[in-house]
Amino acid sequence: MTTVLIDDRCTACGACLATCPTGALRVAPLRPRVIDSRCTACLDCVEICPRGAIREVAR
């Protein structure tokens, strides 16, 4: 199984939050937080991130 990881290139623009169909991303102080149990690894957030700060990782 896979999920996504958000690294320090994230500027908290919110694009990933708006595109996540399962609500697996939540607002957090520095950058969105991934709720692994809700992430279906659709990778919509990876594709929309303008900074390339999100990548797929194995759970």
C-alpha positions as CSV (number, residue, x, y, z in Angstrom):
1,M,0.0,0.0,0.0
2,T,1.1,3.6,-0.5
3,T,0.4,7.0,0.9
4,V,1.9,10.4,0.3
5,L,4.5,12.4,2.1
6,I,4.7,16.2,2.1
7,D,8.2,17.7,2.4
8,D,9.6,21.0,3.4
9,R,9.2,22.5,-0.1
10,C,5.5,22.9,0.8
11,T,4.4,26.6,1.1
12,A,0.9,25.6,2.5
13,C,-0.8,27.0,-0.6
14,G,-3.8,24.7,-0.1
15,A,-4.0,23.3,-3.6
16,C,-3.7,19.7,-2.3
17,L,-6.3,20.3,0.3
18,A,-8.8,21.4,-2.3
19,T,-8.1,18.5,-4.7
20,C,-8.1,15.6,-2.2
21,P,-11.3,13.6,-2.9
22,T,-11.2,11.7,0.4
23,G,-10.3,14.5,2.8
24,A,-7.0,12.8,3.7
25,L,-5.2,16.1,4.0
26,R,-5.7,18.3,7.0
27,V,-4.5,21.8,7.8
28,A,-1.5,21.8,10.2
29,P,0.9,24.6,11.4
30,L,3.6,24.3,8.8
31,R,2.1,22.2,6.0
32,P,-0.8,19.9,5.5
33,R,-0.9,16.6,7.4
34,V,-1.7,13.3,5.7
35,I,-4.2,11.0,7.4
36,D,-2.9,7.7,6.1
37,S,-6.1,5.8,6.9
38,R,-8.1,8.1,4.5
39,C,-5.5,8.3,1.7
40,T,-6.3,6.1,-1.3
41,A,-3.1,7.1,-3.1
42,C,-5.0,8.6,-6.0
43,L,-2.1,11.0,-6.4
44,D,-4.2,14.0,-7.3
45,C,-2.3,16.0,-4.7
46,V,1.1,15.0,-6.2
47,E,0.0,16.2,-9.6
48,I,-1.5,19.5,-8.5
49,C,1.3,20.6,-6.1
50,P,3.1,23.6,-7.8
51,R,6.3,23.1,-5.7
52,G,6.7,19.3,-6.2
53,A,6.5,18.9,-2.4
54,I,4.3,15.8,-2.4
55,R,5.4,12.3,-3.3
56,E,4.2,8.8,-3.1
57,V,5.7,6.5,-0.4
58,A,5.1,2.9,0.7
59,R,3.1,2.6,4.0
